[in-house]
Amino acid sequence: MPAPDLPPPHPLRKRLLILEFSCLAVLLLTMGWFSSQNAGAAPLNPAWLIVPALASLGVFLSFIGLMYLRWVATAEASNRFRHKLVFSLLALTLIGVWVYGIANTWLSLTAR
C-alpha cells in the first residue's frame, strides 16, 4: 500500500529549526562557560549575561514560530480565528515568562 502524499513542509520550518538548535547550543555553551569560571577570580561582568539572554530569546521565538506553523498555518479556514486566539495567548504567556525570568535575574544582580 503506497504512503499518502504528504504536503511539503513550510519554507520557514528548516530555518526555525536551525535557529532553535543553534541558540540552544549557544545557551548550553555559555552555561558551561559560566559554571567553569573560578569563584575566587574576578567576578564576571554582568554584560556577559546578554549572550545567554539573547540565546534563550532565540530558542523561545523559534519555538513559538514552529508552534505557529504547526497549529495555525495548517488549520482549516473555519477554525483559524480560534487557533490564532489560543496561539496568541500561549505566545504572550511564553514571552511573559521569559521577560519575568530575565527581569528577576537582572534585579538579583543589581541588588547587591
Backbone as CSV, one residue per row, in Angstrom:
resi,resn,N_x,N_y,N_z,CA_x,CA_y,CA_z,C_x,C_y,C_z
1,MET,0.846,-1.174,0.000,0.000,0.000,0.000,0.889,1.234,0.000
2,PRO,0.753,2.108,-0.994,1.601,3.305,-1.056,1.227,4.299,0.043
3,ALA,2.237,5.010,0.498,2.027,6.027,1.533,1.322,7.231,0.910
4,PRO,0.424,7.876,1.667,-0.254,9.063,1.124,0.750,10.197,0.943
5,ASP,0.474,11.024,-0.046,1.351,12.167,-0.296,1.219,13.177,0.829
6,LEU,2.340,13.502,1.419,2.361,14.500,2.493,2.596,15.871,1.878
7,PRO,1.974,16.899,2.450,2.226,18.245,1.917,3.668,18.642,2.200
8,PRO,4.258,19.458,1.344,5.645,19.876,1.575,5.724,20.741,2.836
9,PRO,6.829,20.649,3.571,6.957,21.480,4.778,7.033,22.960,4.421
10,HIS,6.638,23.767,5.381,6.682,25.218,5.191,8.140,25.646,4.982
11,PRO,8.391,26.633,4.115,9.775,27.048,3.835,10.519,27.595,5.056
12,LEU,9.810,28.133,6.027,10.486,28.674,7.224,10.817,27.600,8.258
13,ARG,10.257,26.430,8.117,10.430,25.381,9.128,11.908,25.029,9.338
14,LYS,12.634,24.820,8.255,14.043,24.441,8.363,14.855,25.561,9.013
15,ARG,14.592,26.804,8.623,15.322,27.940,9.216,15.031,28.075,10.702
16,LEU,13.771,27.879,11.088,13.420,27.975,12.509,14.068,26.856,13.318
17,LEU,14.130,25.665,12.761,14.801,24.559,13.456,16.296,24.829,13.621
18,ILE,16.925,25.354,12.572,18.350,25.686,12.664,18.573,26.766,13.710
19,LEU,17.720,27.793,13.711,17.828,28.863,14.703,17.645,28.325,16.113
20,GLU,16.639,27.485,16.307,16.360,26.962,17.644,17.531,26.154,18.191
21,PHE,18.063,25.242,17.390,19.138,24.396,17.895,20.470,25.134,17.974
22,SER,20.686,26.121,17.126,21.898,26.945,17.244,21.859,27.767,18.526
23,CYS,20.725,28.384,18.799,20.582,29.177,20.031,20.673,28.285,21.259
24,LEU,20.123,27.091,21.174,20.216,26.153,22.294,21.671,25.759,22.545
25,ALA,22.439,25.552,21.482,23.863,25.230,21.643,24.610,26.398,22.284
26,VAL,24.330,27.621,21.832,24.980,28.803,22.425,24.603,28.917,23.904
27,LEU,23.338,28.681,24.214,22.883,28.757,25.601,23.602,27.726,26.475
28,LEU,23.703,26.511,25.998,24.388,25.473,26.779,25.880,25.761,26.915
29,LEU,26.512,26.255,25.860,27.933,26.597,25.939,28.190,27.721,26.937
30,THR,27.348,28.747,26.929,27.556,29.842,27.893,27.289,29.383,29.314
31,MET,26.317,28.502,29.490,26.069,27.974,30.841,27.274,27.173,31.327
32,GLY,27.852,26.370,30.433,29.055,25.619,30.801,30.226,26.535,31.087
33,TRP,30.368,27.588,30.279,31.465,28.529,30.494,31.292,29.279,31.806
34,PHE,30.068,29.712,32.110,29.822,30.419,33.373,30.100,29.518,34.571
35,SER,29.727,28.254,34.477,29.935,27.359,35.618,31.409,27.008,35.794
36,SER,32.209,27.134,34.747,33.631,26.808,34.869,34.457,27.985,35.384
37,GLN,33.853,29.158,35.481,34.574,30.321,35.988,34.889,30.107,37.464
38,ASN,36.100,30.433,37.845,36.554,30.240,39.214,35.897,31.283,40.114
39,ALA,35.336,30.833,41.227,34.654,31.746,42.145,35.636,32.706,42.813
40,GLY,36.890,32.321,42.962,37.881,33.169,43.611,38.434,34.236,42.687
41,ALA,38.242,34.076,41.415,38.772,35.051,40.451,37.888,36.294,40.434
42,ALA,38.220,37.191,39.542,37.433,38.417,39.415,36.000,38.057,39.019
43,PRO,35.014,38.787,39.558,33.625,38.462,39.223,33.337,38.690,37.742
44,LEU,32.411,37.946,37.258,32.015,38.019,35.855,31.261,39.322,35.601
45,ASN,31.584,39.977,34.518,30.900,41.206,34.147,29.447,40.871,33.783
46,PRO,28.463,41.552,34.380,27.058,41.254,34.073,26.684,41.440,32.613
47,ALA,27.473,42.189,31.854,27.172,42.365,30.432,27.267,41.046,29.674
48,TRP,28.036,40.088,30.194,28.129,38.778,29.552,26.809,38.023,29.596
49,LEU,25.913,38.416,30.464,24.615,37.745,30.549,23.716,38.054,29.352
50,ILE,24.109,39.028,28.548,23.333,39.332,27.341,23.382,38.155,26.364
51,VAL,24.517,37.461,26.322,24.670,36.344,25.380,23.654,35.231,25.666
52,PRO,23.583,34.694,26.895,22.573,33.645,27.128,21.146,34.183,27.094
53,ALA,20.955,35.461,27.430,19.603,36.026,27.362,19.115,36.067,25.921
54,LEU,19.966,36.512,25.007,19.578,36.549,23.596,19.433,35.141,23.027
55,ALA,20.285,34.222,23.478,20.169,32.836,23.011,18.854,32.220,23.485
56,SER,18.484,32.474,24.731,17.217,31.927,25.224,16.029,32.583,24.518
57,LEU,16.155,33.868,24.191,15.098,34.525,23.414,14.979,33.890,22.033
58,GLY,16.107,33.574,21.419,16.081,32.896,20.124,15.412,31.540,20.199
59,VAL,15.674,30.802,21.273,15.030,29.493,21.461,13.525,29.677,21.604
60,PHE,13.110,30.628,22.431,11.683,30.864,22.641,10.985,31.296,21.354
61,LEU,11.586,32.253,20.639,10.938,32.770,19.431,10.863,31.720,18.323
62,SER,11.903,30.930,18.175,11.842,29.883,17.152,10.859,28.790,17.550
63,PHE,10.778,28.475,18.840,9.786,27.511,19.311,8.376,28.022,19.041
64,ILE,8.156,29.296,19.309,6.841,29.892,19.052,6.545,29.893,17.550
65,GLY,7.544,30.204,16.728,7.356,30.180,15.281,7.013,28.787,14.768
66,LEU,7.689,27.776,15.286,7.382,26.400,14.880,5.991,25.988,15.351
67,MET,5.610,26.452,16.536,4.249,26.173,17.018,3.218,26.812,16.106
68,TYR,3.497,28.023,15.670,2.576,28.709,14.761,2.421,27.912,13.467
69,LEU,3.530,27.479,12.907,3.455,26.704,11.662,2.684,25.405,11.857
70,ARG,2.824,24.810,13.016,2.187,23.522,13.277,0.690,23.669,13.552
71,TRP,0.301,24.703,14.309,-1.085,24.815,14.758,-1.927,25.743,13.896
72,VAL,-1.410,26.913,13.571,-2.230,27.930,12.925,-2.144,27.851,11.401
73,ALA,-0.942,27.716,10.881,-0.783,27.728,9.427,-1.450,26.530,8.762
74,THR,-1.574,25.430,9.487,-2.189,24.232,8.907,-3.664,24.087,9.273
75,ALA,-4.210,25.024,10.025,-5.612,24.924,10.443,-6.544,25.223,9.276
76,GLU,-7.703,24.648,9.344,-8.714,24.928,8.324,-9.196,26.369,8.480
77,ALA,-9.687,26.926,7.411,-10.112,28.329,7.414,-11.228,28.584,8.419
78,SER,-12.098,27.593,8.638,-13.221,27.804,9.557,-12.772,27.880,11.010
79,ASN,-11.652,27.257,11.350,-11.170,27.252,12.740,-9.970,28.160,12.949
80,ARG,-9.533,28.851,11.922,-8.283,29.608,12.008,-8.336,30.717,13.059
81,PHE,-9.456,31.433,13.211,-9.528,32.507,14.208,-9.352,31.949,15.618
82,ARG,-9.995,30.855,15.907,-9.883,30.240,17.235,-8.442,29.786,17.500
83,HIS,-7.819,29.202,16.490,-6.428,28.772,16.637,-5.502,29.965,16.853
84,LYS,-5.736,31.055,16.131,-4.910,32.251,16.298,-5.078,32.850,17.689
85,LEU,-6.292,32.841,18.202,-6.551,33.380,19.533,-5.832,32.571,20.613
86,VAL,-5.983,31.262,20.566,-5.324,30.401,21.556,-3.810,30.500,21.417
87,PHE,-3.329,30.514,20.182,-1.895,30.628,19.955,-1.362,31.956,20.487
88,SER,-2.077,33.047,20.256,-1.637,34.362,20.740,-1.535,34.384,22.256
89,LEU,-2.507,33.807,22.936,-2.456,33.753,24.404,-1.272,32.925,24.885
90,LEU,-1.032,31.812,24.239,0.097,30.970,24.618,1.427,31.659,24.340
91,ALA,1.540,32.314,23.183,2.778,33.020,22.837,3.042,34.168,23.812
92,LEU,2.013,34.932,24.142,2.186,36.020,25.113,2.597,35.485,26.479
93,THR,2.045,34.359,26.868,2.423,33.752,28.144,3.882,33.334,28.136
94,LEU,4.324,32.680,27.065,5.718,32.247,26.981,6.684,33.431,26.978
95,ILE,6.362,34.471,26.228,7.229,35.649,26.199,7.206,36.358,27.551
96,GLY,6.047,36.378,28.209,5.957,36.964,29.546,6.809,36.219,30.557
97,VAL,6.835,34.897,30.478,7.689,34.105,31.377,9.158,34.423,31.117
98,TRP,9.520,34.573,29.843,10.907,34.915,29.513,11.271,36.286,30.075
99,VAL,10.410,37.282,29.876,10.677,38.635,30.379,10.774,38.625,31.909
100,TYR,9.890,37.886,32.554,9.910,37.786,34.018,11.229,37.177,34.511
101,GLY,11.672,36.125,33.849,12.930,35.482,34.242,14.130,36.385,34.030
102,ILE,14.171,37.078,32.903,15.297,37.982,32.633,15.277,39.155,33.619
103,ALA,14.102,39.692,33.892,13.998,40.819,34.840,14.420,40.395,36.241
104,ASN,13.998,39.230,36.687,14.392,38.758,38.015,15.892,38.506,38.091
105,THR,16.472,37.977,37.041,17.910,37.750,37.029,18.651,39.077,37.113
106,TRP,18.244,40.041,36.320,18.906,41.337,36.333,18.746,42.039,37.687
107,LEU,17.542,41.980,38.261,17.315,42.624,39.559,18.123,41.943,40.666
108,SER,18.294,40.637,40.580,19.071,39.955,41.611,20.548,40.306,41.497
109,LEU,21.019,40.644,40.294,22.423,41.049,40.139,22.659,42.462,40.611
110,THR,21.681,43.325,40.421,21.862,44.726,40.794,21.471,45.011,42.245
111,ALA,20.963,44.024,42.960,20.519,44.228,44.338,21.651,44.121,45.347
112,ARG,22.846,43.863,44.897,23.978,43.675,45.836,24.282,44.901,46.573
